[in-house]
Structure formats: C-alpha cells, structure tokens
C-alpha cells in the first residue's frame, strides 16, 4: 500500500502474524486495524500466515468483543480482501444480533 510516510507516527505497524498476535495480547484491540493479506515470508523463509489468518484469530480465538471494530482491508489480493472483510463484517453482525437478543 502506498501511504503518506509522514503519517507513519500515527500508526503502530505490524507486518506479520506473530507480531499481530503479540500486539493484541500486549495492547488490546486498537482503535483501527488496516488489514493486508499477503504478509511475505516468516522467519524460516516460508510463506507466513496471512491477513485472513489474523482475522480468523480475532474471530475464533481472541475472545475480544469485536462489535465496534473499525477496520479497512487494503490488500491487493481481491479474493483475500473479500474473505477478510466478509468474515469480520458477518461476525460483527452476529455479535450485535446476539447482544440485542440477550438484552431483551
């Protein structure tokens, strides 16, 4: 993604799955997440976990309330971008419906 480098100080940038997991564990859910899918190679030189894996971890493993998650998907991989966005939006919709039903 091309961005204005002068804005870099306004973001905490993580570039791989492990750093993403550690960031969330240490800092909690940030105000905003910008997802990329293709994150490159891991430390062993193999293709590492991708942005979709990050989104799946948030949904299925984190236990974090994602109802008000603010995010954008900036992946150049159109299929993966749809998968990430679809997973997160559908899960957020599910959580909001569950919360409304529990409130009644």
Order of alpha helices (4+ residues) and beta strands (2+ residues): alpha-beta-alpha-beta-alpha
